[in-house]
Amino acid sequence: MTATILICVVALIHAYIVLLEMLWWDTPRGRKAFGTTAEFSSQSKTLAANQGLYNGFLVAGLVWGLWLGEAGFALKTFFLTCVIVAGVYGAATASRKILYIQAAPAALALLALLIRI
């Protein structure tokens, strides 16, 4: 049950990131979330939308795994691992806060999933 709740949290975080990157990138809300300027966000919104699409695939994979229940164990494990790897990479290359916003919740969810809580 704990793992399911944590996986839902991770999926919701990434669903919000999808909205930020695909729809709100070039708005005050998007610029505030990512610490960008109006000029930068205007010039990079196509790249951000592409990045948002990838986050959407993470959401889809996690939701698919949840929908399958116990049979989705491998999917949930795979997609949580993808989130962790992406979060660690993002923290190393873009912003340390990505480690706490994306990777840490996914790591907690994966741990809960693996120890079956």
TIMI-2910 file (N, C-alpha, C, CB; in pm, 1 decimal, decimal comma, always signed):
<rs>
+----------+----------+----------+----------+----------+----------+----------+----------+----------+----------+----------+----------+------+
!      n_x !      n_y !      n_z !     ca_x !     ca_y !     ca_z !      c_x !      c_y !      c_z !     cb_x !     cb_y !     cb_z ! resn !
+----------+----------+----------+----------+----------+----------+----------+----------+----------+----------+----------+----------+------+
!    +81,7 !   -119,6 !     +0,0 !     +0,0 !     +0,0 !     +0,0 !    +86,2 !   +126,2 !     +0,0 !    -93,0 !     -0,3 !   +120,2 !  Met !
!   +191,0 !   +127,4 !    +81,8 !   +280,8 !   +243,1 !    +86,3 !   +346,2 !   +265,0 !    -48,4 !   +387,8 !   +224,7 !   +194,1 !  Thr !
!   +391,7 !   +156,5 !   -110,5 !   +456,0 !   +167,5 !   -241,9 !   +359,1 !   +226,9 !   -343,8 !   +506,0 !    +29,2 !   -289,8 !  Ala !
!   +236,4 !   +182,1 !   -341,3 !   +136,1 !   +232,6 !   -436,0 !   +114,5 !   +382,5 !   -417,3 !     +2,7 !   +157,5 !   -418,8 !  Thr !
!   +103,6 !   +425,6 !   -293,4 !    +84,5 !   +568,7 !   -265,4 !   +205,6 !   +648,1 !   -313,6 !    +61,2 !   +592,7 !   -113,6 !  Ile !
!   +325,5 !   +600,0 !   -283,6 !   +446,9 !   +671,4 !   -325,6 !   +461,0 !   +674,8 !   -477,4 !   +570,4 !   +606,2 !   -264,0 !  Leu !
!   +425,5 !   +566,4 !   -544,0 !   +430,3 !   +564,5 !   -690,9 !   +330,2 !   +664,1 !   -747,4 !   +401,1 !   +422,3 !   -745,3 !  Ile !
!   +213,2 !   +674,3 !   -686,7 !   +114,6 !   +774,8 !   -728,3 !   +170,8 !   +915,7 !   -712,4 !    -15,3 !   +760,2 !   -646,7 !  Cys !
!   +240,1 !   +940,0 !   -601,9 !   +302,2 !  +1071,1 !   -579,3 !   +404,2 !  +1100,8 !   -689,0 !   +369,9 !  +1076,3 !   -440,1 !  Val !
!   +489,0 !  +1003,9 !   -720,1 !   +590,5 !  +1022,2 !   -825,0 !   +521,5 !  +1050,3 !   -959,0 !   +682,6 !   +896,1 !   -836,1 !  Val !
!   +416,8 !   +975,4 !   -990,6 !   +344,3 !   +997,5 !  -1116,1 !   +282,5 !  +1137,6 !  -1119,5 !   +234,6 !   +890,6 !  -1134,2 !  Ala !
!   +225,8 !  +1181,4 !  -1007,7 !   +166,1 !  +1315,6 !  -1002,3 !   +271,1 !  +1425,2 !  -1016,1 !    +89,7 !  +1334,1 !   -871,6 !  Leu !
!   +386,3 !  +1406,8 !   -952,7 !   +496,0 !  +1503,6 !   -967,2 !   +532,5 !  +1517,1 !  -1114,3 !   +620,4 !  +1460,4 !   -883,8 !  Ile !
!   +545,9 !  +1403,4 !  -1181,3 !   +585,7 !  +1407,4 !  -1321,6 !   +474,0 !  +1457,6 !  -1412,9 !   +629,9 !  +1270,1 !  -1366,1 !  His !
!   +349,2 !  +1432,6 !  -1376,2 !   +238,9 !  +1489,5 !  -1453,0 !   +243,2 !  +1642,7 !  -1444,2 !   +102,3 !  +1435,2 !  -1401,6 !  Ala !
!   +274,7 !  +1694,2 !  -1327,0 !   +287,6 !  +1838,7 !  -1310,7 !   +405,3 !  +1891,7 !  -1392,3 !   +305,0 !  +1874,7 !  -1162,3 !  Tyr !
!   +514,0 !  +1818,0 !  -1394,0 !   +630,9 !  +1858,1 !  -1473,7 !   +595,2 !  +1859,5 !  -1622,3 !   +750,7 !  +1762,3 !  -1447,9 !  Ile !
!   +515,3 !  +1762,2 !  -1665,9 !   +468,7 !  +1761,0 !  -1805,5 !   +396,5 !  +1892,3 !  -1836,3 !   +374,1 !  +1638,9 !  -1832,0 !  Val !
!   +306,0 !  +1932,6 !  -1748,8 !   +233,0 !  +2057,9 !  -1769,5 !   +327,7 !  +2177,2 !  -1772,2 !   +127,8 !  +2077,2 !  -1659,9 !  Leu !
!   +421,0 !  +2179,4 !  -1678,6 !   +517,0 !  +2290,2 !  -1674,4 !   +599,2 !  +2298,7 !  -1802,2 !   +609,8 !  +2275,1 !  -1554,6 !  Leu !
!   +645,4 !  +2185,1 !  -1850,0 !   +735,2 !  +2186,2 !  -1965,4 !   +661,9 !  +2197,4 !  -2099,1 !   +819,1 !  +2061,4 !  -1965,0 !  Glu !
!   +543,3 !  +2140,0 !  -2108,2 !   +473,6 !  +2140,2 !  -2236,7 !   +377,6 !  +2257,4 !  -2254,9 !   +398,3 !  +2012,4 !  -2252,4 !  Met !
!   +315,1 !  +2301,0 !  -2146,5 !   +213,0 !  +2405,8 !  -2158,9 !   +252,4 !  +2537,9 !  -2094,1 !    +84,5 !  +2358,3 !  -2098,4 !  Leu !
!   +323,6 !  +2532,2 !  -1983,8 !   +349,2 !  +2653,4 !  -1906,2 !   +493,2 !  +2701,7 !  -1911,3 !   +311,3 !  +2630,2 !  -1764,7 !  Trp !
!   +576,3 !  +2641,6 !  -1995,5 !   +718,4 !  +2676,6 !  -2000,1 !   +738,9 !  +2826,3 !  -2019,6 !   +788,0 !  +2599,9 !  -2112,0 !  Trp !
!   +667,6 !  +2884,3 !  -2112,7 !   +687,7 !  +3025,2 !  -2148,3 !   +586,4 !  +3115,7 !  -2078,1 !   +677,4 !  +3043,5 !  -2300,1 !  Asp !
!   +553,9 !  +3080,9 !  -1953,1 !   +463,3 !  +3162,2 !  -1871,9 !   +535,3 !  +3197,5 !  -1741,8 !   +327,9 !  +3086,5 !  -1843,5 !  Thr !
!   +483,9 !  +3294,3 !  -1667,9 !   +547,0 !  +3326,1 !  -1539,3 !   +559,3 !  +3204,6 !  -1447,0 !   +468,0 !  +3434,6 !  -1469,3 !  Pro !
!   +458,1 !  +3118,9 !  -1447,2 !   +461,7 !  +2999,0 !  -1362,6 !   +577,1 !  +2907,1 !  -1403,5 !   +327,4 !  +2922,9 !  -1371,1 !  Arg !
!   +592,3 !  +2882,2 !  -1532,2 !   +700,5 !  +2797,2 !  -1581,5 !   +837,4 !  +2858,9 !  -1556,9 !   +682,4 !  +2770,5 !  -1729,5 !  Gly !
!   +849,0 !  +2987,6 !  -1583,4 !   +978,1 !  +3055,1 !  -1561,4 !  +1016,7 !  +3053,1 !  -1414,1 !   +972,4 !  +3200,4 !  -1611,9 !  Arg !
!   +919,4 !  +3069,4 !  -1326,5 !   +948,8 !  +3065,1 !  -1182,8 !   +993,9 !  +2925,2 !  -1141,5 !   +825,2 !  +3107,6 !  -1100,8 !  Lys !
!   +924,9 !  +2823,1 !  -1190,0 !   +957,8 !  +2685,3 !  -1152,7 !  +1098,6 !  +2646,7 !  -1195,2 !   +858,0 !  +2589,2 !  -1214,2 !  Ala !
!  +1140,8 !  +2693,6 !  -1312,3 !  +1270,6 !  +2653,2 !  -1365,3 !  +1376,8 !  +2762,7 !  -1357,0 !  +1255,1 !  +2610,1 !  -1507,7 !  Phe !
!  +1339,1 !  +2878,3 !  -1304,0 !  +1435,6 !  +2986,5 !  -1286,7 !  +1489,9 !  +3039,3 !  -1418,2 !  +1549,4 !  +2939,9 !  -1201,3 !  Gly !
!  +1402,0 !  +3055,9 !  -1517,5 !  +1446,3 !  +3103,6 !  -1648,4 !  +1394,8 !  +3244,4 !  -1674,2 !  +1399,1 !  +3008,7 !  -1759,3 !  Thr !
!  +1450,2 !  +3305,4 !  -1774,9 !  +1406,7 !  +3438,3 !  -1817,0 !  +1304,0 !  +3424,1 !  -1928,7 !  +1527,5 !  +3524,6 !  -1863,7 !  Thr !
!  +1232,7 !  +3533,3 !  -1955,1 !  +1134,4 !  +3532,7 !  -2063,7 !  +1202,9 !  +3504,3 !  -2197,4 !  +1059,1 !  +3667,7 !  -2069,7 !  Ala !
!  +1319,1 !  +3562,6 !  -2217,6 !  +1392,2 !  +3540,7 !  -2343,0 !  +1432,0 !  +3393,3 !  -2358,5 !  +1517,9 !  +3630,4 !  -2348,2 !  Glu !
!  +1488,6 !  +3336,8 !  -2252,6 !  +1530,7 !  +3197,0 !  -2259,6 !  +1412,3 !  +3104,0 !  -2280,2 !  +1605,6 !  +3157,9 !  -2133,2 !  Phe !
!  +1305,1 !  +3126,1 !  -2204,1 !  +1189,4 !  +3036,3 !  -2215,9 !  +1126,8 !  +3045,5 !  -2354,4 !  +1084,6 !  +3069,4 !  -2108,8 !  Ser !
!  +1124,7 !  +3163,4 !  -2412,1 !  +1070,5 !  +3179,5 !  -2546,8 !  +1153,6 !  +3103,5 !  -2649,3 !  +1064,0 !  +3327,4 !  -2584,0 !  Ser !
!  +1284,9 !  +3110,5 !  -2634,8 !  +1373,9 !  +3045,8 !  -2730,0 !  +1381,4 !  +2894,9 !  -2712,7 !  +1510,7 !  +3103,7 !  -2718,1 !  Gln !
!  +1349,1 !  +2845,2 !  -2595,3 !  +1369,2 !  +2702,5 !  -2567,3 !  +1239,4 !  +2624,4 !  -2547,9 !  +1454,0 !  +2687,1 !  -2444,7 !  Ser !
!  +1125,6 !  +2684,6 !  -2577,9 !   +999,8 !  +2616,9 !  -2546,7 !   +978,3 !  +2488,6 !  -2626,5 !   +885,3 !  +2710,2 !  -2571,3 !  Lys !
!  +1031,1 !  +2479,6 !  -2746,8 !  +1018,1 !  +2355,2 !  -2822,8 !  +1099,4 !  +2244,1 !  -2757,5 !  +1063,4 !  +2375,7 !  -2968,7 !  Thr !
!  +1218,9 !  +2276,9 !  -2712,4 !  +1301,0 !  +2177,6 !  -2642,3 !  +1235,0 !  +2134,4 !  -2512,2 !  +1440,9 !  +2233,8 !  -2614,1 !  Leu !
!  +1178,0 !  +2229,9 !  -2440,1 !  +1112,1 !  +2197,4 !  -2314,2 !   +990,5 !  +2107,4 !  -2337,9 !  +1069,8 !  +2326,0 !  -2241,4 !  Ala !
!   +915,9 !  +2134,1 !  -2443,5 !   +799,8 !  +2050,6 !  -2473,8 !   +843,5 !  +1907,3 !  -2504,7 !   +720,4 !  +2109,4 !  -2592,5 !  Ala !
!   +955,0 !  +1892,5 !  -2574,0 !  +1008,4 !  +1758,9 !  -2601,8 !  +1046,6 !  +1688,3 !  -2472,0 !  +1130,7 !  +1767,7 !  -2695,5 !  Asn !
!  +1108,8 !  +1761,9 !  -2384,3 !  +1145,4 !  +1707,8 !  -2252,8 !  +1020,4 !  +1670,0 !  -2174,1 !  +1229,7 !  +1810,0 !  -2173,2 !  Gln !
!   +917,4 !  +1752,0 !  -2183,9 !   +791,2 !  +1722,8 !  -2116,6 !   +726,8 !  +1595,4 !  -2168,1 !   +695,6 !  +1838,2 !  -2133,2 !  Gly !
!   +739,7 !  +1571,6 !  -2298,2 !   +684,7 !  +1449,5 !  -2355,8 !   +750,7 !  +1326,5 !  -2294,0 !   +703,1 !  +1448,9 !  -2508,2 !  Leu !
!   +881,9 !  +1331,5 !  -2275,0 !   +952,5 !  +1220,0 !  -2212,0 !   +904,3 !  +1198,8 !  -2068,3 !  +1104,2 !  +1244,9 !  -2213,8 !  Tyr !
!   +881,3 !  +1307,4 !  -1996,5 !   +825,6 !  +1293,9 !  -1861,7 !   +686,6 !  +1232,1 !  -1867,0 !   +820,2 !  +1430,6 !  -1791,5 !  Asn !
!   +611,9 !  +1262,7 !  -1972,0 !   +481,1 !  +1201,8 !  -1989,6 !   +489,8 !  +1050,7 !  -2007,2 !   +411,3 !  +1263,2 !  -2108,3 !  Gly !
!   +593,9 !  +1005,1 !  -2075,2 !   +612,8 !   +860,6 !  -2089,6 !   +641,1 !   +795,6 !  -1954,7 !   +727,1 !   +830,9 !  -2187,3 !  Phe !
!   +713,7 !   +865,7 !  -1868,3 !   +737,6 !   +812,5 !  -1733,9 !   +606,2 !   +799,7 !  -1658,1 !   +835,7 !   +902,5 !  -1656,1 !  Leu !
!   +522,2 !   +901,0 !  -1668,2 !   +390,4 !   +896,2 !  -1603,4 !   +309,9 !   +778,6 !  -1658,3 !   +313,1 !  +1029,7 !  -1625,0 !  Val !
!   +307,0 !   +765,2 !  -1789,5 !   +230,0 !   +656,8 !  -1852,1 !   +278,2 !   +520,2 !  -1804,2 !   +240,2 !   +665,3 !  -2005,3 !  Ala !
!   +410,2 !   +502,5 !  -1795,9 !   +464,5 !   +375,0 !  -1750,9 !   +429,4 !   +344,8 !  -1606,4 !   +613,8 !   +373,7 !  -1767,8 !  Gly !
!   +437,2 !   +446,0 !  -1521,2 !   +402,3 !   +425,7 !  -1380,1 !   +253,9 !   +394,8 !  -1363,6 !   +439,3 !   +549,4 !  -1297,5 !  Leu !
!   +169,7 !   +466,7 !  -1435,2 !    +25,4 !   +442,9 !  -1427,0 !     -7,9 !   +304,0 !  -1482,1 !    -52,9 !   +552,5 !  -1504,7 !  Val !
!    +56,6 !   +265,1 !  -1589,4 !    +36,7 !   +132,0 !  -1645,6 !    +72,7 !    +24,4 !  -1542,8 !   +120,9 !   +114,4 !  -1773,7 !  Trp !
!   +188,0 !    +42,6 !  -1478,6 !   +229,9 !    -52,1 !  -1375,5 !   +130,9 !    -58,2 !  -1259,7 !   +367,5 !    -15,0 !  -1323,3 !  Gly !
!    +81,7 !    +57,5 !  -1217,8 !    -18,0 !    +60,3 !  -1109,9 !   -147,2 !     -9,0 !  -1152,5 !    -47,7 !   +205,2 !  -1068,0 !  Leu !
!   -189,0 !    +14,7 !  -1275,0 !   -311,8 !    -43,9 !  -1326,2 !   -303,1 !   -196,8 !  -1327,4 !   -341,1 !     +9,1 !  -1467,0 !  Trp !
!   -183,6 !   -249,2 !  -1354,1 !   -165,5 !   -394,3 !  -1357,4 !   -156,6 !   -457,2 !  -1218,6 !    -41,5 !   -427,9 !  -1435,2 !  Leu !
!   -142,9 !   -376,6 !  -1116,3 !   -132,5 !   -428,8 !   -979,7 !     -4,6 !   -508,8 !   -960,6 !   -253,6 !   -515,8 !   -946,4 !  Gly !
!    -15,1 !   -623,6 !   -898,3 !   +102,9 !   -708,3 !   -873,6 !   +172,5 !   -748,8 !  -1003,3 !    +62,4 !   -833,8 !   -795,9 !  Glu !
!    +95,0 !   -767,6 !  -1108,4 !   +152,7 !   -806,2 !  -1237,5 !   +237,8 !   -694,0 !  -1297,7 !    +41,6 !   -845,1 !  -1335,2 !  Ala !
!   +223,6 !   -573,7 !  -1246,3 !   +300,0 !   -459,5 !  -1296,3 !   +428,5 !   -433,0 !  -1221,3 !   +216,4 !   -338,1 !  -1291,5 !  Gly !
!   +470,0 !   -527,3 !  -1138,7 !   +591,1 !   -507,8 !  -1057,3 !   +712,5 !   -469,4 !  -1142,5 !   +622,2 !   -635,2 !   -978,3 !  Phe !
!   +736,4 !   -541,6 !  -1249,7 !   +853,6 !   -513,7 !  -1333,6 !   +842,6 !   -376,0 !  -1399,3 !   +869,5 !   -622,6 !  -1441,7 !  Ala !
!   +723,4 !   -339,9 !  -1444,0 !   +704,2 !   -207,2 !  -1504,2 !   +730,6 !    -96,8 !  -1402,5 !   +561,7 !   -193,5 !  -1560,5 !  Leu !
!   +674,1 !   -111,5 !  -1284,8 !   +694,0 !    -10,2 !  -1180,9 !   +842,0 !     +1,4 !  -1145,6 !   +611,6 !    -44,3 !  -1055,0 !  Lys !
!   +908,6 !   -112,1 !  -1133,7 !  +1051,7 !   -111,3 !  -1103,1 !  +1130,3 !    -40,4 !  -1213,4 !  +1103,5 !   -255,2 !  -1084,8 !  Thr !
!  +1101,3 !    -75,2 !  -1337,0 !  +1171,9 !    -14,9 !  -1450,7 !  +1151,0 !   +136,6 !  -1456,2 !  +1125,0 !    -78,8 !  -1582,0 !  Phe !
!  +1025,2 !   +180,6 !  -1450,8 !   +998,5 !   +323,6 !  -1465,6 !  +1045,3 !   +404,4 !  -1344,9 !   +850,6 !   +346,4 !  -1487,8 !  Phe !
!  +1038,1 !   +350,0 !  -1225,1 !  +1095,3 !   +420,1 !  -1109,1 !  +1246,9 !   +433,0 !  -1124,0 !  +1060,7 !   +345,5 !   -977,7 !  Leu !
!  +1310,2 !   +327,7 !  -1174,5 !  +1454,9 !   +333,7 !  -1197,7 !  +1487,8 !   +439,6 !  -1302,4 !  +1508,6 !   +196,1 !  -1242,4 !  Thr !
!  +1407,8 !   +448,4 !  -1406,1 !  +1427,4 !   +553,3 !  -1507,4 !  +1418,0 !   +692,7 !  -1444,5 !  +1322,8 !   +539,2 !  -1620,7 !  Cys !
!  +1319,0 !   +712,9 !  -1357,7 !  +1302,7 !   +842,2 !  -1290,8 !  +1425,3 !   +872,6 !  -1204,6 !  +1173,9 !   +843,2 !  -1204,0 !  Val !
!  +1473,7 !   +773,3 !  -1133,5 !  +1591,0 !   +793,0 !  -1047,8 !  +1712,3 !   +829,9 !  -1131,7 !  +1620,2 !   +666,2 !   -965,0 !  Ile !
!  +1736,9 !   +757,0 !  -1238,4 !  +1852,8 !   +785,3 !  -1324,6 !  +1841,0 !   +925,1 !  -1384,1 !  +1864,5 !   +679,7 !  -1437,7 !  Val !
!  +1722,3 !   +958,7 !  -1436,2 !  +1702,4 !  +1092,1 !  -1492,8 !  +1719,7 !  +1200,6 !  -1386,7 !  +1563,4 !  +1102,6 !  -1556,2 !  Ala !
!  +1671,0 !  +1175,2 !  -1266,2 !  +1684,9 !  +1272,4 !  -1158,0 !  +1828,6 !  +1292,7 !  -1115,2 !  +1603,7 !  +1229,6 !  -1040,0 !  Gly !
!  +1903,8 !  +1185,4 !  -1106,4 !  +2046,0 !  +1195,8 !  -1070,3 !  +2122,6 !  +1270,7 !  -1180,1 !  +2107,7 !  +1054,1 !  -1047,7 !  Val !
!  +2093,8 !  +1237,0 !  -1304,2 !  +2159,8 !  +1305,5 !  -1415,5 !  +2123,3 !  +1454,5 !  -1416,0 !  +2120,5 !  +1240,1 !  -1550,3 !  Tyr !
!  +1995,7 !  +1483,7 !  -1397,0 !  +1952,3 !  +1623,0 !  -1392,5 !  +2015,6 !  +1699,9 !  -1278,0 !  +1802,6 !  +1630,0 !  -1381,2 !  Gly !
!  +2030,0 !  +1634,6 !  -1164,5 !  +2094,4 !  +1699,1 !  -1049,6 !  +2241,3 !  +1726,6 !  -1077,2 !  +2080,4 !  +1612,2 !   -924,5 !  Ala !
!  +2305,3 !  +1635,6 !  -1149,1 !  +2448,0 !  +1652,4 !  -1179,7 !  +2472,0 !  +1755,6 !  -1289,0 !  +2508,5 !  +1519,6 !  -1221,4 !  Ala !
!  +2375,9 !  +1772,4 !  -1379,1 !  +2399,5 !  +1859,0 !  -1494,9 !  +2319,9 !  +1988,7 !  -1496,7 !  +2369,4 !  +1784,0 !  -1617,6 !  Thr !
!  +2209,0 !  +1993,0 !  -1424,9 !  +2122,6 !  +2111,2 !  -1434,0 !  +2101,6 !  +2180,4 !  -1300,0 !  +1989,0 !  +2072,3 !  -1491,3 !  Ala !
!  +2043,7 !  +2109,1 !  -1204,1 !  +2011,5 !  +2169,7 !  -1074,7 !  +2004,1 !  +2061,6 !   -968,0 !  +1878,1 !  +2248,1 !  -1081,9 !  Ser !
!  +2068,8 !  +2085,9 !   -856,2 !  +2068,3 !  +1988,7 !   -747,1 !  +1927,4 !  +1962,3 !   -694,5 !  +2157,2 !  +2037,2 !   -633,9 !  Arg !
!  +1837,5 !  +2060,0 !   -706,3 !  +1702,3 !  +2040,4 !   -653,1 !  +1628,3 !  +1927,7 !   -723,6 !  +1622,4 !  +2168,6 !   -665,1 !  Lys !
!  +1669,7 !  +1892,2 !   -845,7 !  +1607,7 !  +1780,2 !   -917,4 !  +1626,2 !  +1650,5 !   -839,1 !  +1667,6 !  +1766,2 !  -1059,4 !  Ile !
!  +1737,4 !  +1639,5 !   -770,0 !  +1763,5 !  +1520,5 !   -689,6 !  +1654,5 !  +1502,9 !   -583,6 !  +1902,6 !  +1529,5 !   -623,0 !  Leu !
!  +1611,7 !  +1612,1 !   -523,6 !  +1513,4 !  +1606,7 !   -415,8 !  +1369,9 !  +1601,5 !   -467,3 !  +1530,1 !  +1726,1 !   -325,2 !  Tyr !
!  +1344,5 !  +1667,1 !   -580,3 !  +1208,3 !  +1674,7 !   -633,5 !  +1171,1 !  +1548,0 !   -710,3 !  +1193,8 !  +1796,9 !   -724,4 !  Ile !
!  +1267,6 !  +1490,4 !   -782,8 !  +1236,5 !  +1375,9 !   -868,0 !  +1299,2 !  +1245,5 !   -819,1 !  +1282,2 !  +1403,6 !  -1008,3 !  Gln !
!  +1430,2 !  +1245,9 !   -799,7 !  +1500,6 !  +1120,3 !   -770,1 !  +1466,8 !  +1066,1 !   -630,8 !  +1651,5 !  +1141,3 !   -781,6 !  Ala !
!  +1464,9 !  +1150,7 !   -531,0 !  +1441,3 !  +1102,4 !   -394,2 !  +1302,5 !  +1038,9 !   -377,7 !  +1456,9 !  +1217,6 !   -295,1 !  Ala !
!  +1194,6 !  +1103,4 !   -423,8 !  +1064,8 !  +1037,0 !   -411,1 !  +1059,5 !   +903,5 !   -487,0 !   +954,7 !  +1129,2 !   -461,7 !  Pro !
!  +1121,9 !   +899,7 !   -604,8 !  +1123,1 !   +774,0 !   -681,3 !  +1204,5 !   +667,1 !   -609,4 !  +1180,1 !   +797,2 !   -822,6 !  Ala !
!  +1314,3 !   +706,5 !   -546,7 !  +1395,9 !   +609,8 !   -472,2 !  +1317,9 !   +554,2 !   -352,8 !  +1527,5 !   +675,6 !   -423,9 !  Ala !
!  +1244,5 !   +639,7 !   -284,4 !  +1161,6 !   +593,0 !   -172,4 !  +1052,7 !   +498,0 !   -221,4 !  +1098,0 !   +712,6 !    -98,6 !  Leu !
!   +990,7 !   +533,6 !   -333,6 !   +887,0 !   +447,0 !   -389,5 !   +945,3 !   +312,3 !   -432,2 !   +819,0 !   +515,5 !   -509,0 !  Ala !
!  +1062,2 !   +314,3 !   -493,9 !  +1126,4 !   +189,5 !   -535,7 !  +1162,6 !   +104,3 !   -415,3 !  +1251,6 !   +218,6 !   -619,0 !  Leu !
!  +1216,4 !   +165,6 !   -313,3 !  +1250,1 !    +92,1 !   -191,4 !  +1124,1 !    +28,7 !   -131,6 !  +1317,9 !   +185,9 !    -88,1 !  Leu !
!  +1016,8 !   +105,5 !   -122,3 !   +890,9 !    +51,6 !    -69,0 !   +839,3 !    -62,7 !   -155,2 !   +784,7 !   +162,0 !    -59,7 !  Ala !
!   +853,3 !    -48,7 !   -285,6 !   +808,2 !   -152,8 !   -377,2 !   +889,5 !   -280,5 !   -358,7 !   +818,0 !   -104,5 !   -522,0 !  Leu !
!  +1022,0 !   -264,6 !   -346,3 !  +1110,4 !   -380,8 !   -336,3 !  +1095,0 !   -454,5 !   -204,0 !  +1254,3 !   -337,9 !   -353,8 !  Leu !
!  +1065,9 !   -379,7 !    -97,1 !  +1047,9 !   -448,7 !    +32,2 !   +900,7 !   -477,2 !    +60,0 !  +1107,0 !   -364,5 !   +146,8 !  Ile !
!   +817,4 !   -445,4 !    -39,0 !   +673,7 !   -479,1 !    -38,6 !   +597,1 !   -417,9 !    +78,1 !   +656,6 !   -628,8 !    -35,1 !  Arg !
!   +615,4 !   -285,4 !    +96,3 !   +534,7 !   -219,3 !   +199,8 !   +434,7 !   -125,1 !   +134,9 !   +624,7 !   -141,8 !   +299,4 !  Ile !
+----------+----------+----------+----------+----------+----------+----------+----------+----------+----------+----------+----------+------+
</rs>
